[in-house]
Amino acid sequence: MANKRGPTSLAHKLLRAFLQQSSTSTGSISKTNTNAQYYSINSKLQNLPPISQSQKTMVVDVEGWLLKSPSAFPYFMVVALEAGGGGGLLRGLLLLLLYPFIYLLGNEMGIRIMVMVTFCGLRKESVARVGRAILPKHLLEDVGLQGFDMLKRENSNGHGHGRVVCVSSMPRVMVEAFLREYLELEYVLGTELEEFMGFYTGFMHGERERCKVLELKEAFKDGAVGFSSSSFARSQLPFSYCKELLLVEKEEKRRWKALPRERYPKPLIFHDGRLAFKPTPLNTLTMFLWLPFGFILALVRLTISLSLPYKLSTPVLAMTNMKWRLLVHTTGNGSGENPSNVGEDNRSKTNHQRGQLFICNHRTLIDPIYISVAINRPVQAVCYSLSRVSEILSPISTIRLTRNREEDAMIMKKLLDRGESVVVCPEGTTCREPYLLRFSPLFTELSDEVVPVAVNVKTSMFYATTAGGWKCFDSLYYLMNPSMCYEVQFLDKINTSDVRSRKYSSTDMANRVQREIGKALGFQCTMLTRKDKYMMLAENDGIVGRS
């Protein structure tokens, strides 16, 4: 055993000495308060002794207490893949290949290596967007319910007016938006990174972090309580200022449940990025092994979709795990809308053989295609920012709108007057989470009746939408999924003639249609708009998309 430990220990010391050059000396670190009281959590949380009411500050170890997973690797992988631009896959592959060494070298050295590989050469703006628009989703799904409840309990038992300091070994730019915006925690201490001319160098700035801790020293004058894991470094600032420490055992933490969506302090409505899974080392390895096969499979699926009629392409595509389901909507009297009825030329005489107007929520750019498949006839899809590539690859006709209310109304009225079936997504943009954005009321003024359609999609590896990425790859990412399933549900027709006769507000009618679709899907209705989404995810109004 001694022979095995010698080389490993020597290599560890050499690498530590080499990597130490990449950071500024942090000076002397305060020793642990020897008078601190330690409570080991290896049983139910409610059995713990109460924390002293005099403690005004809570110090929370993000990785040790707040998150279930002890490894920060998945979050660095998200940054490498999503912020790396065209070289994101290569950067992510390098990080994956280095994972065995990162694991063996321990947390401190591992963080330094991951910071260097992930951040070196990245633009500050790109990383900030990932931290704001992509990482919160992955981090929220990893929050432990028991640990979060403990923080809330202590905060309500006397710490409600104190300071909550979150400490993370990850760079602050990765966790700050998540902690502040979604968990509503006050102060964030994380690794600071060196930068040069708007680019990160990959080196860590230790002295800057230490200065921020010292600025908070005044907050600890009345004592503080720390929350961390049993394997944390007790000499780490600012835990050395804590008078009481709550430490969770590894075995107990493995039994923690994930924080349910309904318990999020702030709902997660918008997020960006392509990864629909948590990029653990095993999951990431699976993705890289799948990519060559997925690209070939995407080309095969695309060829089948464009060359075969719906009745033939549907069963063939199902054999490749590209499926869709037609859900039957049942009304109170036991009947439901039959898609075969709304798809044929059996329109009422009051509409003078006008086309049918379908109103659906917006999940991906493929929504109108599956409506066309369900009714087994062509439809006209009206859209705003469809990329040129997606427009060429679409098996149905697409009509671009101008964002001018009068011109857009005229375009859609002409289509309906010609007897065309028109699909409108009044949200104006996609939403991945179980929420519906505000419905634009223009569609209520175009026809005497509309057919609401509730659509949903489940993918296994990639999201088929993006706000800040390349929209021209949306179709490719969707087709590259190992498996996916679309669900289409036709709801009862809604009479909108009162809007055209000015007996009913167009806004109220649009809200009614939104509620019907939300009820069918189990989604929550909101008044958020397309502009709200793009301002949050991409800091623009979403009018000009990449093609």
N, C-alpha and C positions, 0 to 999 in steps of 0.2 A: 504493500500500500504506500510505503514511503517513496518508492521509486515513481509511482504514478503521480504523487502530489508535487514532487520537486519541479518537473518541467512546467506543469500547469501554473504553479505559484510564480515561477520565474517569468513565464510569458505574461501572466497577469500584471506583474510589477513593471515589466518593460513597456507594455501597452499603456499602463496607467501613466508612466513617466512621459511617454510620447504624446498622449492625448492631453496631458496637463498643460502642454505648451499652447493649446488652442483656447485656453480661457485665462482671464485675468485673475490673479490671486484674490481670494475673498477675505484674506486676513484671518485673524484668530476667530474661532467660533466659540460662542459661550457654551459652557458645560451645562449639562442637564441639572435642573434644580433638584438637589438631593432630597428636598422636603416635599416633593410632589407626591400626590397620592395616585396610585395606579389601580384601575379597575379592569379586570380581564373579563370580556364578554364571551362566555362559553355556555350561556343558558339564555332563557327568555329575557328580553330587554326590560320588561317591567319589574324584574327582580333586582335591578340595580339600585344602589343607594341613591337618593336624590342629590343632585349637584348643589353646592352652596349657592344661596341666592345672591351672595355678594359678588359672584363672578359675573362680570359685565361683558366679557369677550369670549367668543367661541372660535377656536382654531380647528379647521376641518381639513384633513388630509384627503384630497380628491381621489387619488388612486387607492389609498389605504382604507378609506371609510365610505366615501360616497359611491364609487363605482364597484360593481360586483367583480369585474375582471381585474386581476392584479397587473395585467400586462398592458402597456401603452402601445404595443406594436400595431394593432389594428388602426389606431388613429393616425399614427405616422404614415401608414400605408395609404390611408385616404388622402392625406396631403400629397404624398408622392405621386399618386395616380391622377388626382383631380387638379392639382396646381402645377403639375409639371408640363402642361401644354402638350406639344407633339411628342416630347420625350418622356412623358409620364409613364408609359409602359416600361421603358428601359430603366427608369429610375426605380419603379416599383419592383422590377425583376431583380435588380441589384440588391435592394433592401431585403427581398425574400431570400436570396442566396446567402446573405450575411446573417440571417436569423440564427442559425446554430451557434455562431460565435457570439452574437448578442446575448443569447440565452446563457451560455457558459460563463461569460464575463461578469454577469450580475447586473443589477439595476443601474448603478451609477455609470459604469463604463458603457453599458448598453444604450443608455439615453444619449450619451455623447456621440456614439457611432450613428445612431438613428438620426440625430439632429444634423450631423454632417452630411450623411447621404441624402436625407430628405430635403434639407433647406438650401444647400449650397447652390447658388446661382438662380434661385427663385425670386421673382419680383414680389415686393412687399404687398402690392395691390392684389396679386393672385392669391397669396396665402391668406390675406385678410378676408377675401371673399369666401374662401373655403371655411375659415373659422366662423364666419357669420352665416353662411347659407347651406353648408353641407355637413360639417361635423356635429352641430347640435342634434341632428336626428340620430346619429350613431351613439352619441354620448347619452342622450336621454333614454335610449333603449337599454342602457347598461346601468342605470341608477338602481341601487338596491332599495326596495320598499322599506325594509326594517331600519336601515341606516338613516334614510330620509325621514321616517316617522320619528326616530329618536331625536334628530335635530329639531324638528318642529315641536316636539314635546318639550324639550329643554328651553326652546325659545319662548314658548308660551308660559313656562313655569317661572319666568323671571328674567329671561334674557331678551325679551321682545324689544327693549330699547337699547340693547348693547350692539357691539360690532361683531359681524361674522366675517372671519378672515379665512379664505380658502387657499390652501397651499398645494401646489402641483409641481411635480418634477418635469412635466411637459412644458414646452414654451407657452408663455402667457397668451400669445396670439391664437393658440389652438383652443383654449378653454375659456377665455374671458367672455365671449359672446354667449356661450352656453350657460355659464354660471350667472351672469348678470341678467340676461334677457329672459331665460326660460326657468331658472330656479330662483331668481330674484334674490341672489346672495350678494352681499355688499362689496366686499373687497377681495381682489384676486392677486395672489403672489405666485408667479410662475417664472420659469427660466427666461431670461432676456437674451436676445440674439444680437450679434454684431451685424452691421449692415454697411453697405458701401454703394453710394450713388443709386439708391432705391432697390438694391439687390441684397439678399442675405448671403453672408459668407460661409455659413455653416458652423461658426464658432459661437460659443456661449459667453455671455457677459456676466460673470459672477458678481462683480463689485456693485453693479447697478441694482441687482436683486437685494444684496445685503443692505444697501442704503435705504431701500423701501421698507425693509424690516425694521431698521432702526428708527425710521419715521413713525412707525406704529408702536414704538416702545412705550409711549405715553398711555396707549390704550390698555397696556398690560399692568399698569401700576396697581390696580386693585385686584390683580390676579386674572387668570384665564383658565378655561377648560379646553382640553384638546381631544379630538376624536381621530383615531387612526387605527392601524392594524397592529397586531402583536409583533410583526417583523419590521416595524419602522425604526429609523435611526433616532434615538432619543436625544441626541445632541443637536439635531437639526433645528435651525431657526425657522419659525419662532416658537417651536414646541418647548424649547428650553425655558421659556418664560411662563409656561403653564404650571399652575399649582395642582391641577387635577387632570388626569389623562384617562380616557376610556379607550381600551384596546380590544378590538374584536379578533377572535381566534380565526385562523384560516378555515378550520372545519366548520365553524358556525357560519362564516361568511358564504361558504359554498351552498348553504341551505337557504340563503336569502332569495326572495322572489324579486322579479323585476317590477319597477314602479308602473302601475297601470296607466294607460293613456288618460283616463278620466281624472287621475290624481296629479297630472302635470300642473304646476302653478300657473303656467301660461301655455295655452294650447299650441301644439305644433301643427300649423296649417300649411306653411310653405317650406320647402327645402329643395335643394338642387343636387346635382351630381348624378353619375351614371350607375353607381353600385347599389344594387338592391339587397345586398347581404352584408354582414359584418365581416370585413377582410381579416379574419384570423389567419395564421400561417397556413393551416390546412385548407381553408376556403380559398385563400389567394393562390395556393399551388394548384388547386382544382381549376380555378379560373384560367390560369396561364396554360394549363394542359388542354383546356377546352377551346381556347381561342382559335386555333387552326381549324378544328372540326366545326366550330360554330360559324366561322366565316364561310366555309364551303356549304354548310347546311343552310345558311341564310340565302346564298345564291340559288340553291335548289328550290327553297320555298318561294323565293321571288319568281323564279321561272314558272313554277306550277301555278302561282296566283295569276300571272299575266297571260298564260297560254291556255288555261282550261276554264270552262264555264263553272259557275258556282257549284252546281250539282255534282260535278266530278272533282273539282279541286278540294271541296270540303272534306270528303273522306280520305283523300290522298294526304292532305296536310295533317289530318288528325293522326295519321300513322307516324308523323314526325313530331308528335306532341304539340302541334299548333292547333289548339281546339277552340271551339266556341259553343256556348249553350244558350238556348232560347228559354227564358223563364216565363211561365204563364202567370199573368197578373189576374188575381181573382178579386172581383168586386164584392160588395156587401150582399148582393143577391145571388152570388155563386157563379156569375158569368165573368168572362174576361175578354179583352181585346184580342182578336185573332189577327196576326200579322198578314195572313193571306188576304184578309178583307181590306186592310188599309193599303195594300200594295197593288191592287188591281184597279182598273178603270171603272169602278162602280161608284163614282163620286156623286154626291147629291145634286139635284137639279138646281138648288139654290146657289151652287158655286159655279154653274155654267161650265161644267167640264174643266174646271180649274184643277191644277195640280195639288197634291197633298203636301202640307207643311209639317215636317217632323222637327220636334224640339227636343234636344238631348243634352245631358250634361257632358262635360268635356274631360276625358281621361287621357287620350292620346290622339294623334292625328289620324289614326285608323278607325275612329268611331264611326264615321259615315260609311266606311266600307262594310262593316259588319251589319249595319242597318240595311244596306243594299243586299247583302247576302241573305239576311233574314226574310226580306219581302220578295227576294228573287227577281229583282228588276233594277235597272240603273237608277241612280239618284244624282242630283246635282248638289255638291258640297260647297257651301260658301265659306270663305275663310279670309283671314287678314294676313298673317305673316308666315305663310307656308313657303318653305325654301324651294328654289327652282328644281333641285334634285328630287325632292319629295313629290313635287308637282308632276315631273316627268314619269316617275315610277308608279304613280297612282293609277289603279285600274278603273277608277271612276272619274267623271268630269269634275274639275274644281274651278270655282269662280272666285276671283279676287275682289274683295270689297275695298272701298276707298277711305273708310272712316268718316265720310261725309253722310250725314243722316239721310238727306233727301236723295242723294245719288244711290246710296245703298238700298233704300226702299224701292226706288225705281228698278234697279237691277233685279231684285228678288220678285217684284210684282210681275215683271216681264216673263220670268221663268215660270211662275205659277200660271200666268195667262196662257202660256204655250202648253200647259198640261204636264209640266215636269214635276217630279217629286223632288222637293228641296229639303235638305238637312241643314238646320241652323243650330249652332252651339252658342247660346246667348251669353255664356260666361265670358267668352272672348279669349280665354286662355285655359290651359289645363291645370288641374289640381290633383295631386297624388293621394292626398290624405282624405279621410271620410268627411269632407266638407264640400258645400256648394257655394260658389261665389255668387255675387249679385247678378241676376239675369237682366240684361239690357231689354227694355220693353218694346223695342222696335218691331219685333216679330208679331206682337199682338195686333198690330195695325195692318197686317198684310193679308189676312184671310179670316173667314168667318168661323173656322175651326182649326185646331191644331192637334197633333198626336204627340203627347209627351213620350219620350223613350228614355228609360233608365239604363245606363251602361256602366259596366265595371270591368276591370282587367286585373289579372294576377300574373306577375312575371317572377321568374326564379333567380335571375342573375343580374339583369340590366334594366334600368329605366329607359323608356323610349321617349322621354321628354327632357328638355333642358332650357334654362333661362339664360345662363351665361356661357354656354358651350356652343358647339357647332351643330346647328339645327339640321343640317343636311345629312347628318348621320343618325337621325332619329329612327328612320325605318330600319337601318342596318342593325342598330342595337336591339330593336324589338325582335327582328328575325333571328338574331344570334342567341336568343335565350334557349336554354335546353328544353324548357317547357313553358307554355303560357296558355291562358284560357280567358276568353272574352265572354261576358255575360250580357245578354240583351233582353230587355223586358219592355214590351209595349203596354202603355197604360191607356185608360179610357180617354176618348177624345174629349176635348174641352172646347165649349162654344165661346168664341171670342167676338161674336158679332156685336155685343154691347159696347165694345171698345170703339169699333168703327162708327157706331151710331152715337158715340159720345155719352152713353149711359153708364159707362164703367171706366175707371181710370186705367190707363195702360200699365202704369207702375203696379197697381194692385193686382192686375191680371197676371203680370209677369211673376210677381211674388207668389201667386196662387200656384202657377205651374211649377215654380221652384219648390214649393212645399210638397207638392204631389210627388215629384221625382225624389226629393229628399226622404220622404216617408217610405217610398218603395225600396230605396237603397239602405235606409237606416243611417243616412248622412245628416249632419247638422247644417242648417242654412245660415249663411253669413251675409253681410252687406259689403264685404271686401270686393275689390275690383282688380282688373288686370293690371292697372297702374300700381296698385298696392303691392302686388306680387313682384313685379319687375323692379320696383324701387327697393324692395327688401333684398332680393336675390342678386340683382345685377346692377342696381343703382342707375337704371334708366327707365324710360316709360314703356319699353317693349315694342315700340313702333317699328324700329329697324332691327331685323334679326339677321344672323349670319346665314349665308346660303352656301 
